[in-house]
Structures are given as C-alpha cells and as structure tokens.
Amino acid sequence: MEKHDNRPALPKKIYDQIEEDVVKLHIKLELSVPVNPSEVAKRLGYIVHKFSEIYSEGNNLIELRTGNDGNRRDGLSYYDPDVQTYVIWVNDIDSIYEEHDGFTIMHEIGHIRMGHRGDSQLAEMVANYYAAYALVPSPLPSMYKCSSFVDIADVFEVSADCAYNCGRRCMNWAMYSGAIKPYEKVLIDYYKKILKGG
C-alpha cells in the first residue's frame, strides 16, 4: 500500500479534493492525534471485519486474500444492502503490524469517500494518499514538534514506511506549498485548540 515508487503524481485538483475531504472528516468526527481508523469507520457507520474472523471458522480465504491480479490483498470494501452500510475487510492474517491494518482501514475509507466503483491504479493511488493524509495531515507534524520520521511514527502511530513518506510530503508542504489553503487553516485552527486543551 504505502510504497514509494515511480508512479506519476496525481493531478493537483485530486490532491486538493482529498485533502479537503480529510479536513472535513477531522472536524466533523472531532478527531485527534493519533487517528484511530477503526473508530473513524465506526463513527461513519461502516462495519469493519478482519479476515481472521472467517479464517478461524475454517473457511477457505484464497479468493478473499487475493485480488483480481492474483496478488495478496490488504483489504476490500463494498456497500452491503442487507445492512445498508459499507463493509470493510482487513487482511490481518498476512499483516504483522497493527499500524498496517489501520492504514488499510483508512485506505478503504478513502475508496468509499472518493466514490470509487472499481479497481484501477488511479483509485489505488488516490486511496493511498487519502489514508496517508488522513493519518498525518501535512500541517500537523510541525505542530506536534516532530523533527524526524521516527517522531512522526511515534506521535501519529503509523508504520515507519508511512512515517517516512508522510514526512517527505510534510517537508515539501512546509517548504514549497506557498499560501496556506483555506481548509488547511481550518485544520490548523482546530488542532491549535486541541493542543491548548480546549
């Protein structure tokens, strides 16, 4: 999921759309650092299941654990009309880190919130960025006095890989973003209140 590779960047308009939705999510759900993806899903009314729930019943998970391309799947989500909400499945069997499972939940929330209807490289890139930005919004590491990727991993409770990628994004934001966008100001003001204790 959160990998650094040579894929092309998303269009700026999509980054802005993702970031603005994430800020709305933080404010509406009254989130705080570290973000708890399971709690976010619950507050949105989504249901989260783990692959191990089925595995413990002795069922064959090969189809669930692999995507259409035959590669291991970290998670999946879909709308279930029987329960009238979205269901997110997390592959906790092949994962060894709780932070990875949290990223997967937020990734699936990104697919849902961005209205994805199928698999594509673009949808995966959007969902990855959504998850990373939701867990570590660009303005926050400096507000929480993070001076290294290790600090980001500790404060935001994300994997080292996620912390590294988010740290690079946050440094670029601090150096090159220019004027603070209106939704970023809203996020900064919201977290200033939290840091002041009120």
C-alpha positions as CSV (number, residue, x, y, z in Angstrom):
1,M,0.0,0.0,0.0
2,E,2.1,3.0,1.2
3,K,5.0,2.4,-1.1
4,H,7.4,4.9,-2.6
5,D,7.8,4.2,-6.3
6,N,8.0,5.9,-9.7
7,R,4.2,6.2,-10.4
8,P,3.1,9.5,-11.8
9,A,1.8,12.1,-9.3
10,L,-1.9,12.7,-9.0
11,P,-3.4,15.9,-10.6
12,K,-3.3,18.8,-8.1
13,K,-7.1,19.0,-8.2
14,I,-7.4,15.5,-6.9
15,Y,-4.9,16.2,-4.1
16,D,-7.0,19.2,-3.1
17,Q,-10.2,17.2,-3.2
18,I,-8.7,14.5,-1.0
19,E,-7.2,16.9,1.5
20,E,-10.4,19.0,1.8
21,D,-12.5,15.9,2.5
22,V,-10.0,14.7,5.1
23,V,-10.1,18.0,6.9
24,K,-13.9,17.9,6.9
25,L,-13.6,14.4,8.4
26,H,-11.3,15.5,11.1
27,I,-13.6,18.4,12.1
28,K,-16.9,16.6,11.7
29,L,-15.8,13.5,13.7
30,E,-13.8,15.6,16.2
31,L,-10.7,13.5,15.5
32,S,-7.4,13.9,17.4
33,V,-3.9,12.6,17.0
34,P,-3.2,9.7,16.7
35,V,-6.2,9.0,14.4
36,N,-7.8,5.6,15.1
37,P,-9.0,4.3,11.8
38,S,-11.3,1.7,13.3
39,E,-13.0,4.4,15.3
40,V,-13.3,6.6,12.2
41,A,-15.0,3.7,10.3
42,K,-17.4,3.2,13.3
43,R,-18.3,6.9,13.5
44,L,-19.0,6.9,9.8
45,G,-21.4,4.0,10.3
46,Y,-19.2,1.5,8.5
47,I,-18.6,-2.1,9.6
48,V,-15.0,-3.4,9.9
49,H,-14.3,-7.2,9.8
50,K,-10.9,-9.0,9.9
51,F,-10.0,-11.9,7.6
52,S,-9.1,-13.9,10.7
53,E,-12.8,-13.9,11.7
54,I,-13.6,-16.1,8.7
55,Y,-10.3,-18.0,8.9
56,S,-11.0,-19.1,12.4
57,E,-14.1,-20.8,11.1
58,G,-12.0,-22.9,8.8
59,N,-13.2,-21.4,5.6
60,N,-11.0,-21.1,2.5
61,L,-9.8,-17.5,2.2
62,I,-7.8,-17.8,-1.0
63,E,-10.4,-15.8,-3.0
64,L,-10.7,-13.1,-0.3
65,R,-7.0,-12.8,0.3
66,T,-6.1,-12.3,-3.4
67,G,-7.2,-9.6,-5.8
68,N,-8.2,-10.0,-9.5
69,D,-4.5,-9.8,-10.4
70,G,-3.7,-12.7,-8.1
71,N,-1.6,-10.6,-5.7
72,R,-2.2,-10.5,-1.9
73,R,-5.0,-8.1,-0.9
74,D,-4.6,-6.0,2.2
75,G,-8.3,-5.1,2.4
76,L,-11.5,-4.6,0.5
77,S,-14.7,-2.6,0.9
78,Y,-18.2,-2.7,-0.6
79,Y,-21.7,-1.5,0.1
80,D,-23.9,-4.2,1.7
81,P,-27.6,-3.5,1.0
82,D,-28.6,-6.0,3.7
83,V,-27.1,-3.9,6.4
84,Q,-27.4,-0.7,4.5
85,T,-23.8,0.5,5.0
86,Y,-20.3,-0.1,3.8
87,V,-18.3,-3.1,5.0
88,I,-14.5,-3.0,5.2
89,W,-12.5,-6.2,5.4
90,V,-8.9,-6.1,6.6
91,N,-6.3,-8.8,5.9
92,D,-4.9,-9.2,9.4
93,I,-3.7,-12.7,8.6
94,D,-0.9,-11.6,6.2
95,S,-0.1,-8.4,8.2
96,I,2.1,-8.3,11.2
97,Y,1.7,-4.7,12.2
98,E,-1.3,-3.1,13.7
99,E,-0.3,0.2,12.0
100,H,-0.6,-1.5,8.6
101,D,-4.1,-2.7,9.4
102,G,-5.0,0.9,10.4
103,F,-3.6,2.2,7.2
104,T,-5.6,-0.4,5.3
105,I,-8.9,0.6,7.0
106,M,-8.2,4.3,6.2
107,H,-7.3,3.3,2.6
108,E,-10.7,1.6,2.2
109,I,-12.4,4.6,3.8
110,G,-10.6,6.6,1.1
111,H,-12.1,4.4,-1.7
112,I,-15.6,4.8,-0.2
113,R,-15.3,8.6,0.4
114,M,-13.9,9.2,-3.1
115,G,-16.7,7.2,-4.7
116,H,-14.6,4.5,-6.3
117,R,-16.6,1.8,-8.1
118,G,-13.8,-0.5,-9.3
119,D,-10.1,-1.2,-9.1
120,S,-7.5,0.8,-11.0
121,Q,-4.0,2.2,-10.5
122,L,-5.5,5.7,-10.1
123,A,-8.0,4.5,-7.5
124,E,-5.2,2.9,-5.5
125,M,-3.1,6.0,-5.7
126,V,-6.0,8.1,-4.5
127,A,-6.9,5.8,-1.6
128,N,-3.2,5.6,-0.5
129,Y,-2.9,9.3,-0.5
130,Y,-6.2,9.6,1.3
131,A,-5.1,7.2,4.0
132,A,-1.7,8.9,4.5
133,Y,-3.1,12.4,4.6
134,A,-5.9,11.4,7.0
135,L,-3.4,9.8,9.4
136,V,-0.8,12.5,9.0
137,P,-2.1,15.8,7.6
138,S,0.7,17.9,6.2
139,P,0.4,20.8,8.7
140,L,0.4,18.7,11.8
141,P,3.9,17.2,12.3
142,S,5.4,20.6,12.9
143,M,2.6,21.5,15.3
144,Y,3.4,18.3,17.2
145,K,7.1,19.2,17.2
146,C,8.1,16.2,15.1
147,S,11.7,16.6,13.9
148,S,12.2,13.2,12.3
149,F,10.4,10.3,10.7
150,V,10.7,8.4,14.0
151,D,8.9,11.2,15.8
152,I,6.1,11.1,13.2
153,A,5.8,7.3,13.6
154,D,5.6,7.6,17.4
155,V,3.2,10.6,17.6
156,F,0.9,9.6,14.8
157,E,1.2,5.8,15.4
158,V,1.9,4.9,11.8
159,S,4.4,2.5,10.3
160,A,7.9,3.5,9.6
161,D,7.2,3.4,5.9
162,C,4.2,5.6,6.2
163,A,6.0,8.0,8.5
164,Y,8.9,8.3,6.0
165,N,6.5,9.0,3.1
166,C,4.4,11.4,5.1
167,G,7.5,13.1,6.5
168,R,8.7,13.8,3.0
169,R,5.3,15.2,2.0
170,C,5.1,17.4,5.1
171,M,8.6,18.8,4.4
172,N,7.7,19.6,0.8
173,W,4.5,21.2,2.1
174,A,6.4,23.4,4.6
175,M,9.0,24.5,2.0
176,Y,7.0,24.7,-1.2
177,S,3.3,24.9,-0.7
178,G,3.0,28.7,-0.7
179,A,0.0,30.2,0.9
180,I,-2.0,28.1,3.3
181,K,-5.2,26.9,1.7
182,P,-8.5,27.8,3.5
183,Y,-9.2,24.2,4.5
184,E,-5.6,23.9,5.9
185,K,-6.2,26.9,8.0
186,V,-9.4,25.3,9.4
187,L,-7.4,22.2,10.3
188,I,-4.6,24.2,11.9
189,D,-7.0,26.3,14.0
190,Y,-8.9,23.1,15.0
191,Y,-5.6,21.4,16.2
192,K,-4.4,24.6,17.9
193,K,-7.4,24.4,20.1
194,I,-6.8,20.7,20.9
195,L,-3.1,21.4,21.7
196,K,-4.2,24.3,24.0
197,G,-6.6,21.9,25.8
198,G,-9.8,23.3,24.7
